């Protein structure tokens, strides 16, 4: 076996002196202590130490990155007397959310931005504001453990220091395969803020900080945005002591921590569709500029001060990046602007979720009919109709029809030779068929997430247009978004004659077969304005059969 003698590692140092109680406080330099559990006896005191991986003390060897870590070594030095150190947990923690550094509002940000987590098991007795599980959040069962227990419940933490006017600090999650929110009605999240409580200001500092949600193909030029103020929790509120066995007013604590009525985010996703339509109806609007409107607490079920905005041409059906962060709303040029020159605070974001699946009901009909007129003619018809929302019994909710389809198929075969007595031997069948299909999508193809019905309603509600202009605009949009396919064909095959009395006719007309086929079609869709094609084929066949003829004979 080979023994590896090279040392390649990152080294971290944590200053922990159990004899110096003052150095074991939250935030003490060099300790990385982010929380603690107090106790009268030393063995009852616990400290939560969280060491950022990128803050190593020194780098030994040629190690590069954290992709190939196989061992961890830990040693203690500098202690004069033996003592025991107990670990409740020793684990790596991380997040799929990453800091955003490539948007305009973060280019000149100079303050500190910290991303971490907080949870019920480690921070239930945190000061000044303890962590509480929000109402409606469910802790799942940990079925992998030998003893059945509850999984931890936690939130992502955004720590802000010296956030300047108009600046945003944000984290994002990337969806390489795309995220589709078209089938949902609401987006919700619990929000908590602390560290900027000021009783001398409106709402105790509610206007000092804003939650920012962005989603789109990118977070700088093509995105939807939602903003709302965040009310801080009262640090002097008489919070209860948490115990896993229960006790205390935990429900009242959670109401103060999360402030449901003031901070809970509830975005009606259709508000983004209406906003984009309203922007597109403006003359001379620049799509590269942010267009925003305030939401109404009555009509939009939003908290006071909520705002929606759009930039570029995003779509709820193709979200590649999703970001959430904090903005300092202060504007030095506006004397009435909320906020201040610098923002310091800590914010918890929990249970980001969508709700209200669009369970639109649809139907499908298929009618067939066949008519036969003795042996002279047959007529076959087929009619189909499918509405948006229709899906088979074995289909998923996301695979339901997103278009309103109507189509028909008509074909007929007429035997014209039946008009002539059979003794003449004529065969003259003619087949005529026509087919048409019209598909009207539920969403406007060039805008992705704007429903056609919403466009019709918005157009009819536009008081600046006359009735004729509204009808013209709607019909024009229908013509732009519809997919239409139309086909027509005539098939005259195998025209022939038999039983002629004349020898000349027997060798000419009776041995001749004539066929003719004509097809024409037209199509259009949102990408092709028109496509017309036609073709025809004809054939003339002559068959002459010879009986056995002896050309010569040899006698022996």
RODO-2510 file (C-alpha; in nm, 4 decimals, decimal comma):
residues 556
     n   res          X          Y          Z
     1     x     0,0000     0,0000     0,0000
     2     x     0,1071     0,3567    -0,0660
     3     x     0,1240     0,6030     0,2194
     4     x     0,0427     0,9636     0,1321
     5     x     0,2996     1,1842     0,3035
     6     x     0,1962     1,5184     0,1523
     7     x    -0,0224     1,7537     0,3523
     8     x    -0,2832     1,9406     0,1509
     9     x    -0,5531     2,1067     0,3560
    10     x    -0,7257     2,4224     0,4733
    11     x    -0,6739     2,5115     0,8378
    12     x    -0,9235     2,6942     1,0605
    13     x    -0,8741     2,8287     1,4108
    14     x    -1,1492     2,8807     1,6672
    15     x    -1,0744     3,0620     1,9934
    16     x    -1,2606     2,8874     2,2743
    17     x    -1,1611     2,9583     2,6348
    18     x    -1,4102     2,7985     2,8758
    19     x    -1,2574     2,9909     3,1669
    20     x    -1,3296     3,3299     3,0086
    21     x    -1,7070     3,3692     2,9957
    22     x    -1,6852     3,7129     2,8351
    23     x    -1,5103     3,5699     2,5297
    24     x    -1,7879     3,3183     2,4715
    25     x    -2,0546     3,5697     2,3767
    26     x    -2,2372     3,5760     2,0456
    27     x    -2,0253     3,7526     1,7869
    28     x    -1,7025     3,7441     1,9899
    29     x    -1,4041     3,7794     1,7590
    30     x    -1,2381     3,4555     1,6619
    31     x    -1,5040     3,2310     1,8188
    32     x    -1,7542     3,2114     1,5305
    33     x    -2,0304     3,1835     1,7919
    34     x    -2,3689     3,2688     1,6395
    35     x    -2,5966     3,1497     1,9216
    36     x    -2,5821     2,9962     2,2695
    37     x    -2,7882     2,8243     2,5366
    38     x    -2,7266     2,9670     2,8832
    39     x    -2,7201     2,7619     3,2024
    40     x    -2,6153     2,7929     3,5640
    41     x    -2,3761     2,5003     3,5405
    42     x    -2,1010     2,4898     3,2856
    43     x    -2,2168     2,1525     3,1512
    44     x    -2,5570     2,3089     3,0765
    45     x    -2,4137     2,5794     2,8524
    46     x    -2,4030     2,5211     2,4790
    47     x    -2,2619     2,7342     2,1987
    48     x    -2,3478     2,7207     1,8302
    49     x    -2,0269     2,7637     1,6296
    50     x    -2,0601     2,8174     1,2549
    51     x    -1,7316     2,8452     1,0597
    52     x    -1,7535     2,9764     0,7000
    53     x    -1,5523     2,7484     0,4738
    54     x    -1,4020     3,0393     0,2819
    55     x    -1,2577     3,1989     0,5992
    56     x    -0,9696     2,9576     0,6527
    57     x    -0,6686     3,0709     0,8560
    58     x    -0,4060     2,9243     0,6261
    59     x    -0,3733     2,7023     0,3226
    60     x    -0,1226     2,4167     0,3360
    61     x     0,0001     2,2414     0,0222
    62     x    -0,1481     2,2733    -0,3245
    63     x    -0,5112     2,2056    -0,2376
    64     x    -0,7553     2,3930    -0,4594
    65     x    -1,1256     2,3998    -0,3837
    66     x    -1,3554     2,1761    -0,1825
    67     x    -1,4475     1,9182    -0,4454
    68     x    -1,2222     1,6414    -0,3080
    69     x    -1,2269     1,6471     0,0719
    70     x    -1,1666     1,3022     0,2227
    71     x    -1,0504     1,3633     0,5833
    72     x    -1,0993     1,6085     0,8700
    73     x    -0,8499     1,6469     1,1519
    74     x    -0,9164     1,8407     1,4694
    75     x    -0,6809     1,9134     1,7568
    76     x    -0,6760     2,1444     2,0567
    77     x    -0,3834     2,3405     2,1909
    78     x    -0,2996     2,6154     2,4390
    79     x    -0,4960     2,4790     2,7357
    80     x    -0,3283     2,4581     3,0772
    81     x    -0,5691     2,2042     3,2281
    82     x    -0,7651     1,9118     3,0863
    83     x    -1,1319     1,9642     3,0108
    84     x    -1,4080     1,7890     2,8216
    85     x    -1,5703     1,9259     2,5072
    86     x    -1,9033     1,7751     2,4004
    87     x    -2,0507     1,7959     2,0506
    88     x    -2,4268     1,7781     2,0047
    89     x    -2,3741     1,7789     1,6271
    90     x    -2,0733     1,8100     1,4000
    91     x    -2,1858     1,8594     1,0413
    92     x    -2,1589     2,0530     0,7191
    93     x    -2,4414     2,2852     0,6273
    94     x    -2,5049     2,4650     0,3015
    95     x    -2,7638     2,6135     0,0729
    96     x    -2,8579     2,6094    -0,2945
    97     x    -2,8986     2,9865    -0,2776
    98     x    -2,6004     3,1916    -0,3932
    99     x    -2,5176     3,5595    -0,3546
   100     x    -2,6037     3,7791    -0,6521
   101     x    -2,3272     4,0100    -0,7695
   102     x    -2,4188     4,0877    -1,1307
   103     x    -2,7208     4,3192    -1,1049
   104     x    -2,7084     4,6977    -1,1265
   105     x    -2,8179     4,7571    -0,7669
   106     x    -2,5264     4,5565    -0,6203
   107     x    -2,2414     4,6991    -0,8266
   108     x    -2,1447     4,9679    -0,5750
   109     x    -2,2640     4,7983    -0,2551
   110     x    -1,9889     4,8242     0,0047
   111     x    -2,1614     4,6907     0,3164
   112     x    -2,1436     4,3400     0,4525
   113     x    -2,3875     4,0747     0,3355
   114     x    -2,4162     3,7496     0,5270
   115     x    -2,6188     3,4423     0,4276
   116     x    -2,6864     3,1685     0,6824
   117     x    -2,9660     2,9615     0,8349
   118     x    -3,1627     2,9630     1,1589
   119     x    -3,3735     2,6792     1,2976
   120     x    -3,6019     2,5702     1,5773
   121     x    -3,3664     2,3154     1,7330
   122     x    -3,0645     2,5414     1,7709
   123     x    -3,2146     2,8900     1,7990
   124     x    -3,5403     2,8477     1,9940
   125     x    -3,4001     3,0447     2,2899
   126     x    -3,2027     3,2940     2,0862
   127     x    -3,1900     3,6574     2,2008
   128     x    -3,3218     3,9169     2,1501
   129     x    -3,5709     3,7439     1,9172
   130     x    -3,6007     3,3640     1,9445
   131     x    -3,6839     3,1470     1,6467
   132     x    -4,0403     3,0240     1,6289
   133     x    -4,2053     2,7906     1,3819
   134     x    -4,4576     2,9914     1,1747
   135     x    -4,8185     2,8865     1,1765
   136     x    -4,8829     2,6484     0,8899
   137     x    -4,5249     2,5206     0,8617
   138     x    -4,5162     2,1433     0,9163
   139     x    -4,2188     1,9519     1,0503
   140     x    -4,1984     1,6224     0,8657
   141     x    -4,1163     1,2924     1,0336
   142     x    -3,7602     1,1677     1,0116
   143     x    -3,8370     0,8113     0,9136
   144     x    -3,4721     0,7229     0,8618
   145     x    -3,3941     0,7395     1,2330
   146     x    -3,4343     0,4372     1,4593
   147     x    -3,6468     0,6424     1,6958
   148     x    -3,9172     0,8320     1,5100
   149     x    -3,8519     1,2057     1,5423
   150     x    -3,9348     1,5361     1,3765
   151     x    -3,7060     1,6931     1,1188
   152     x    -3,5619     2,0336     1,1917
   153     x    -3,7534     2,3435     1,0748
   154     x    -3,5429     2,6328     0,9542
   155     x    -3,5255     2,9562     0,7558
   156     x    -3,2658     3,1268     0,5412
   157     x    -3,1073     3,4346     0,7027
   158     x    -2,9966     3,7477     0,5187
   159     x    -2,7746     3,9688     0,7351
   160     x    -2,7358     4,3277     0,6123
   161     x    -2,4845     4,5879     0,7306
   162     x    -2,4403     4,9403     0,5883
   163     x    -2,6706     4,8875     0,2912
   164     x    -2,6685     5,2152     0,0988
   165     x    -2,9566     5,4079    -0,0633
   166     x    -3,1283     5,2114    -0,3396
   167     x    -2,8902     4,9179    -0,3034
   168     x    -3,0037     4,5549    -0,3034
   169     x    -2,8397     4,2497    -0,1539
   170     x    -2,9872     3,9324    -0,2956
   171     x    -2,9484     3,5564    -0,3187
   172     x    -3,0606     3,3514    -0,6164
   173     x    -3,1358     2,9978    -0,7225
   174     x    -3,0768     2,8828    -1,0789
   175     x    -3,3113     2,6450    -1,2626
   176     x    -3,1225     2,5057    -1,5644
   177     x    -3,4294     2,3148    -1,6835
   178     x    -3,6620     2,6117    -1,6322
   179     x    -3,9349     2,6682    -1,3750
   180     x    -4,2980     2,6854    -1,4899
   181     x    -4,5430     2,8761    -1,2671
   182     x    -4,8195     2,9223    -1,5245
   183     x    -5,0528     2,6771    -1,3551
   184     x    -5,0435     2,8430    -1,0110
   185     x    -5,2339     3,1425    -0,8781
   186     x    -5,0357     3,2569    -0,5712
   187     x    -4,6826     3,2730    -0,4350
   188     x    -4,6423     3,2935    -0,0581
   189     x    -4,3647     3,3242     0,2003
   190     x    -4,3150     3,4064     0,5696
   191     x    -4,0882     3,7064     0,6335
   192     x    -3,9231     3,8327     0,9532
   193     x    -3,7134     4,1455     1,0129
   194     x    -3,5171     4,2691     1,3128
   195     x    -3,2384     4,5050     1,4084
   196     x    -3,3977     4,8342     1,2970
   197     x    -3,6863     4,8728     1,5445
   198     x    -3,7466     5,2451     1,6059
   199     x    -4,0596     5,3605     1,7873
   200     x    -4,0058     5,7170     1,6681
   201     x    -4,0638     5,6185     1,3033
   202     x    -4,3749     5,5178     1,1124
   203     x    -4,4690     5,1588     1,1852
   204     x    -4,1713     5,1327     1,4226
   205     x    -3,9387     5,1321     1,1201
   206     x    -4,1562     4,9402     0,8739
   207     x    -4,0529     5,1620     0,5814
   208     x    -3,6801     5,1210     0,6498
   209     x    -3,6391     4,7950     0,4535
   210     x    -3,8075     4,6233     0,1600
   211     x    -3,8291     4,2599     0,0560
   212     x    -3,7420     4,2135    -0,3130
   213     x    -3,8401     3,9104    -0,5217
   214     x    -3,7197     3,8773    -0,8809
   215     x    -3,7782     3,5974    -1,1292
   216     x    -3,7123     3,5661    -1,5000
   217     x    -3,4549     3,4579    -1,7537
   218     x    -3,2077     3,6794    -1,5685
   219     x    -3,2275     3,9175    -1,2720
   220     x    -3,0986     4,2298    -1,4431
   221     x    -3,2742     4,2783    -1,7777
   222     x    -3,5669     4,0317    -1,8060
   223     x    -3,7569     3,9795    -1,4838
   224     x    -4,0715     4,0294    -1,2813
   225     x    -4,0247     4,2042    -0,9481
   226     x    -4,2253     4,2168    -0,6262
   227     x    -4,1449     4,4495    -0,3343
   228     x    -4,3007     4,5056     0,0056
   229     x    -4,1989     4,6783     0,3314
   230     x    -4,0909     4,4612     0,6261
   231     x    -4,2061     4,5439     0,9799
   232     x    -3,9391     4,4672     1,2419
   233     x    -4,0176     4,2516     1,5444
   234     x    -4,0106     4,4107     1,8883
   235     x    -3,6870     4,3038     2,0642
   236     x    -3,8439     4,3858     2,4055
   237     x    -4,1441     4,1570     2,3572
   238     x    -4,1806     3,9090     2,6494
   239     x    -4,0969     3,5952     2,4571
   240     x    -4,1543     3,2599     2,6283
   241     x    -3,8835     3,0088     2,7067
   242     x    -3,8964     2,7264     2,4567
   243     x    -3,9138     2,3642     2,5625
   244     x    -3,9617     2,0612     2,3350
   245     x    -4,2234     1,9351     2,5791
   246     x    -4,4311     2,2486     2,5223
   247     x    -4,5375     2,5283     2,7532
   248     x    -4,5321     2,9024     2,7105
   249     x    -4,7175     3,1163     2,4613
   250     x    -4,5413     2,9897     2,1512
   251     x    -4,8301     3,0881     1,9226
   252     x    -4,8185     3,4471     2,0503
   253     x    -4,4406     3,4475     2,0109
   254     x    -4,4724     3,3337     1,6488
   255     x    -4,7233     3,6113     1,5732
   256     x    -4,4739     3,8719     1,6961
   257     x    -4,1775     3,7103     1,5215
   258     x    -4,3427     3,6688     1,1819
   259     x    -4,6083     3,9450     1,1975
   260     x    -4,8371     3,7590     0,9577
   261     x    -5,0687     4,0476     0,8696
   262     x    -4,7849     4,2901     0,7914
   263     x    -4,5026     4,0754     0,6552
   264     x    -4,6428     3,7573     0,5033
   265     x    -4,5892     3,7702     0,1286
   266     x    -4,8867     3,6764    -0,0885
   267     x    -4,8434     3,7544    -0,4573
   268     x    -5,1280     3,6921    -0,7003
   269     x    -4,9269     3,5826    -1,0032
   270     x    -5,1855     3,7110    -1,2491
   271     x    -5,0912     4,0638    -1,1363
   272     x    -4,7685     4,0243    -1,3372
   273     x    -4,9694     3,9348    -1,6501
   274     x    -5,1943     4,2372    -1,6124
   275     x    -4,8936     4,4611    -1,5488
   276     x    -4,7172     4,3475    -1,8649
   277     x    -5,0314     4,3982    -2,0747
   278     x    -5,0788     4,7459    -1,9332
   279     x    -4,7180     4,8325    -2,0137
   280     x    -4,7413     4,6973    -2,3687
   281     x    -5,0494     4,9128    -2,4354
   282     x    -4,8522     5,2276    -2,3536
   283     x    -4,7184     5,4155    -2,6543
   284     x    -4,3439     5,4695    -2,6828
   285     x    -4,2626     5,2523    -2,3793
   286     x    -3,9045     5,1286    -2,3421
   287     x    -3,8951     4,7595    -2,2499
   288     x    -3,5489     4,8023    -2,0993
   289     x    -3,6885     5,0400    -1,8362
   290     x    -3,8583     4,9079    -1,5250
   291     x    -4,2359     4,9576    -1,5303
   292     x    -4,4076     4,9317    -1,1906
   293     x    -4,7429     4,9799    -1,0205
   294     x    -4,8574     4,9619    -0,6568
   295     x    -5,0861     4,6801    -0,5470
   296     x    -5,4117     4,7270    -0,3619
   297     x    -5,4639     4,5549    -0,0284
   298     x    -5,8341     4,5161    -0,1115
   299     x    -5,8315     4,4079    -0,4763
   300     x    -5,4967     4,2285    -0,4886
   301     x    -5,4908     4,0763    -0,1370
   302     x    -5,1473     4,2316    -0,0806
   303     x    -4,9869     4,3899     0,2240
   304     x    -4,9715     4,7664     0,2500
   305     x    -4,7004     4,9189     0,0316
   306     x    -4,6575     4,6209    -0,2041
   307     x    -4,5369     4,6953    -0,5598
   308     x    -4,5046     4,4838    -0,8748
   309     x    -4,2712     4,5667    -1,1617
   310     x    -4,1585     4,4257    -1,4960
   311     x    -3,8512     4,4781    -1,7102
   312     x    -3,7824     4,3263    -2,0503
   313     x    -4,0003     4,0377    -2,1629
   314     x    -4,0034     3,7710    -1,8890
   315     x    -4,2467     3,4810    -1,8689
   316     x    -4,3805     3,2805    -1,5771
   317     x    -4,3512     2,9743    -1,7984
   318     x    -3,9722     2,9902    -1,8392
   319     x    -3,8035     3,1076    -1,5204
   320     x    -3,4294     3,0414    -1,5235
   321     x    -3,3318     3,2415    -1,2146
   322     x    -3,5200     3,3207    -0,8958
   323     x    -3,3851     3,5800    -0,6536
   324     x    -3,4901     3,7168    -0,3152
   325     x    -3,3223     3,9893    -0,1170
   326     x    -3,3407     4,3155     0,0741
   327     x    -3,3430     4,6721    -0,0577
   328     x    -3,2807     5,0039     0,1120
   329     x    -3,5650     5,2182    -0,0300
   330     x    -3,4036     5,5501     0,0627
   331     x    -3,3710     5,8055    -0,2174
   332     x    -3,1501     6,1058    -0,1293
   333     x    -3,3171     6,3150    -0,4011
   334     x    -3,6638     6,2691    -0,2456
   335     x    -3,7214     6,4385     0,0906
   336     x    -4,0277     6,2205     0,1499
   337     x    -3,8473     5,8968     0,0696
   338     x    -3,8700     5,6207     0,3332
   339     x    -3,5616     5,4604     0,4788
   340     x    -3,2282     5,6077     0,5712
   341     x    -2,8756     5,6492     0,4333
   342     x    -2,7689     5,3144     0,5814
   343     x    -2,9597     4,9971     0,6651
   344     x    -2,8578     4,7376     0,9221
   345     x    -3,0745     4,4388     0,9988
   346     x    -3,1361     4,0676     0,9854
   347     x    -3,4119     3,9034     0,7844
   348     x    -3,5553     3,5515     0,7874
   349     x    -3,7278     3,4032     0,4820
   350     x    -3,9245     3,0828     0,5244
   351     x    -4,1604     2,8503     0,3365
   352     x    -4,1389     2,9979    -0,0135
   353     x    -4,4180     2,8175    -0,1944
   354     x    -4,6824     2,8392    -0,4657
   355     x    -5,0481     2,7565    -0,4176
   356     x    -5,3788     2,7551    -0,6003
   357     x    -5,3130     2,5124    -0,8845
   358     x    -5,5133     2,6136    -1,1904
   359     x    -5,7574     2,3243    -1,1939
   360     x    -5,9470     2,4499    -1,4960
   361     x    -6,1921     2,1913    -1,6209
   362     x    -6,2004     2,1042    -1,9876
   363     x    -6,3857     1,8677    -2,2155
   364     x    -6,3393     1,6896    -2,5422
   365     x    -6,5988     1,5730    -2,7951
   366     x    -6,5589     1,3523    -3,0979
   367     x    -6,8519     1,2977    -3,3361
   368     x    -6,8448     1,0613    -3,6323
   369     x    -7,1089     0,9910    -3,8927
   370     x    -7,1240     0,7771    -4,2056
   371     x    -7,3843     0,7871    -4,4819
   372     x    -7,4194     0,5337    -4,7606
   373     x    -7,6406     0,5863    -5,0631
   374     x    -7,6743     0,2320    -5,1866
   375     x    -7,3715     0,1578    -5,4052
   376     x    -7,3673     0,5055    -5,5605
   377     x    -7,1922     0,7149    -5,2899
   378     x    -7,0616     0,7172    -4,9316
   379     x    -7,0032     1,0171    -4,7066
   380     x    -6,7847     1,0052    -4,3892
   381     x    -6,7657     1,2936    -4,1436
   382     x    -6,5619     1,3469    -3,8280
   383     x    -6,5818     1,6449    -3,5894
   384     x    -6,3547     1,7024    -3,2881
   385     x    -6,3588     1,9705    -3,0189
   386     x    -6,1120     2,0074    -2,7293
   387     x    -6,1128     2,2897    -2,4752
   388     x    -5,8292     2,4146    -2,2557
   389     x    -5,7857     2,2188    -1,9353
   390     x    -5,8757     1,8804    -2,0815
   391     x    -5,6591     1,5832    -1,9909
   392     x    -5,6842     1,2074    -1,9956
   393     x    -5,7447     1,0005    -1,6848
   394     x    -5,3805     0,8924    -1,6808
   395     x    -5,2329     1,2378    -1,7554
   396     x    -5,0625     1,4644    -1,5055
   397     x    -5,2066     1,8007    -1,4103
   398     x    -4,9271     1,9786    -1,5936
   399     x    -4,9983     1,7869    -1,9155
   400     x    -5,3482     1,9177    -1,9713
   401     x    -5,4448     2,0905    -2,2928
   402     x    -5,3273     2,4510    -2,3260
   403     x    -5,5221     2,5270    -2,6432
   404     x    -5,8773     2,5359    -2,7682
   405     x    -5,8934     2,3058    -3,0718
   406     x    -6,1720     2,2525    -3,3253
   407     x    -6,1470     2,0442    -3,6386
   408     x    -6,3480     1,8569    -3,8959
   409     x    -6,2808     1,5968    -4,1616
   410     x    -6,5201     1,5329    -4,4534
   411     x    -6,4688     1,2753    -4,7268
   412     x    -6,6965     1,1338    -4,9936
   413     x    -6,6641     0,8758    -5,2677
   414     x    -6,9056     0,8890    -5,5640
   415     x    -6,9264     0,6097    -5,8188
   416     x    -7,0381     0,8004    -6,1290
   417     x    -7,0358     0,4834    -6,3376
   418     x    -7,3445     0,3721    -6,1447
   419     x    -7,5399     0,6272    -6,3471
   420     x    -7,4640     0,4197    -6,6567
   421     x    -7,5955     0,0673    -6,7112
   422     x    -7,3502    -0,1994    -6,6039
   423     x    -7,3475    -0,3625    -6,9476
   424     x    -7,1293    -0,0804    -7,0751
   425     x    -6,8559    -0,1744    -6,8215
   426     x    -6,7528     0,1716    -6,7086
   427     x    -6,5661     0,2333    -6,3787
   428     x    -6,5523     0,6028    -6,2722
   429     x    -6,5006     0,6533    -5,8912
   430     x    -6,4274     1,0027    -5,7585
   431     x    -6,3148     1,0742    -5,3978
   432     x    -6,3265     1,4251    -5,2546
   433     x    -6,1979     1,5117    -4,9047
   434     x    -6,1485     1,8280    -4,7040
   435     x    -5,9956     1,8759    -4,3601
   436     x    -5,9497     2,1786    -4,1357
   437     x    -5,8123     2,2313    -3,7840
   438     x    -5,8012     2,5543    -3,5836
   439     x    -5,6051     2,5808    -3,2558
   440     x    -5,6299     2,8894    -3,0338
   441     x    -5,3706     2,8868    -2,7514
   442     x    -5,4549     2,9717    -2,3942
   443     x    -5,1461     3,1939    -2,3644
   444     x    -5,0254     3,4505    -2,6170
   445     x    -4,7265     3,2845    -2,7897
   446     x    -4,5103     3,5954    -2,8127
   447     x    -4,5613     3,6830    -2,4448
   448     x    -4,5620     3,3377    -2,2891
   449     x    -4,7634     3,3958    -1,9739
   450     x    -5,0404     3,6353    -2,0816
   451     x    -5,3728     3,4575    -2,1205
   452     x    -5,5726     3,5349    -2,4321
   453     x    -5,8879     3,5770    -2,2217
   454     x    -5,7050     3,8365    -2,0092
   455     x    -5,6050     4,0196    -2,3258
   456     x    -5,9682     4,0246    -2,4429
   457     x    -6,0860     4,1524    -2,1042
   458     x    -5,8157     4,4189    -2,0944
   459     x    -5,9024     4,5322    -2,4468
   460     x    -6,2745     4,5503    -2,3727
   461     x    -6,1991     4,7498    -2,0558
   462     x    -5,9902     5,0060    -2,2427
   463     x    -6,2165     5,3099    -2,2487
   464     x    -5,9961     5,4936    -2,4982
   465     x    -6,0950     5,2512    -2,7762
   466     x    -6,4218     5,2483    -2,9676
   467     x    -6,6232     4,9283    -3,0099
   468     x    -6,5023     4,8869    -3,3688
   469     x    -6,1392     4,9370    -3,2621
   470     x    -6,1777     4,6797    -2,9846
   471     x    -6,3272     4,4250    -3,2221
   472     x    -6,0581     4,4920    -3,4826
   473     x    -5,7795     4,4601    -3,2258
   474     x    -5,9158     4,1322    -3,0889
   475     x    -5,9667     3,9814    -3,4348
   476     x    -5,6182     4,0891    -3,5364
   477     x    -5,4691     3,9202    -3,2303
   478     x    -5,6709     3,6034    -3,2974
   479     x    -5,5334     3,5949    -3,6508
   480     x    -5,1789     3,6328    -3,5135
   481     x    -5,1927     3,3554    -3,2534
   482     x    -5,4096     3,0908    -3,4209
   483     x    -5,2645     2,7815    -3,5809
   484     x    -5,4745     2,6882    -3,8858
   485     x    -5,4298     2,3909    -4,1176
   486     x    -5,6586     2,3422    -4,4219
   487     x    -5,6379     2,0642    -4,6813
   488     x    -5,8459     1,9713    -4,9882
   489     x    -5,7983     1,6851    -5,2320
   490     x    -5,9656     1,5191    -5,5333
   491     x    -5,8791     1,1656    -5,6279
   492     x    -6,0018     1,0157    -5,9538
   493     x    -5,8469     0,6746    -5,9704
   494     x    -5,8694     0,3868    -6,2123
   495     x    -6,1093     0,5263    -6,4744
   496     x    -6,1604     0,2327    -6,7037
   497     x    -6,4008     0,0521    -6,9380
   498     x    -6,4668    -0,3109    -7,0162
   499     x    -6,6911    -0,5268    -7,2375
   500     x    -6,6586    -0,3189    -7,5530
   501     x    -6,7993    -0,4872    -7,8668
   502     x    -6,5663    -0,3198    -8,1108
   503     x    -6,2293    -0,4898    -8,1574
   504     x    -6,0620    -0,1516    -8,1795
   505     x    -6,2192    -0,0414    -7,8516
   506     x    -6,1219    -0,3710    -7,6885
   507     x    -5,7554    -0,3171    -7,7763
   508     x    -5,7545     0,0556    -7,6896
   509     x    -6,0161     0,1812    -7,4446
   510     x    -6,0586    -0,1444    -7,2492
   511     x    -5,6845    -0,1737    -7,1893
   512     x    -5,6407     0,1844    -7,0703
   513     x    -5,6453     0,3077    -6,7084
   514     x    -5,6564     0,6775    -6,6206
   515     x    -5,5862     0,8312    -6,2721
   516     x    -5,5672     1,1875    -6,1476
   517     x    -5,4933     1,3265    -5,7975
   518     x    -5,5026     1,6928    -5,6941
   519     x    -5,4020     1,8250    -5,3456
   520     x    -5,3899     2,1735    -5,2058
   521     x    -5,3241     2,2965    -4,8527
   522     x    -5,2680     2,6088    -4,6509
   523     x    -5,1320     2,6688    -4,3025
   524     x    -5,0341     2,9472    -4,0686
   525     x    -4,9164     2,9792    -3,7101
   526     x    -4,7631     3,2453    -3,4832
   527     x    -4,4243     3,1942    -3,6532
   528     x    -4,5376     3,1546    -4,0171
   529     x    -4,7727     3,4125    -4,1639
   530     x    -4,8903     3,1863    -4,4444
   531     x    -4,7853     2,8696    -4,6226
   532     x    -4,9693     2,7558    -4,9369
   533     x    -4,8883     2,4488    -5,1396
   534     x    -5,0537     2,2412    -5,4096
   535     x    -4,9650     1,9475    -5,6301
   536     x    -5,1230     1,7116    -5,8770
   537     x    -5,0331     1,3817    -6,0352
   538     x    -5,1842     1,1993    -6,3301
   539     x    -5,1126     0,8692    -6,4918
   540     x    -5,2178     0,6833    -6,8035
   541     x    -5,1664     0,3084    -6,8115
   542     x    -5,2089     0,0790    -7,1074
   543     x    -5,1921    -0,3012    -7,0789
   544     x    -5,1856    -0,5404    -7,3711
   545     x    -5,1662    -0,9151    -7,3155
   546     x    -5,0543    -1,1586    -7,5851
   547     x    -5,1680    -1,5197    -7,5998
   548     x    -4,9134    -1,7963    -7,6423
   549     x    -4,7779    -1,7775    -7,9986
   550     x    -4,5537    -2,0402    -8,1514
   551     x    -4,2908    -1,8655    -8,3551
   552     x    -4,1298    -2,1876    -8,4867
   553     x    -4,1462    -2,5629    -8,4414
   554     x    -3,8745    -2,8220    -8,4817
   555     x    -3,9731    -3,1719    -8,5847
   556     x    -3,7413    -3,4632    -8,5069
***
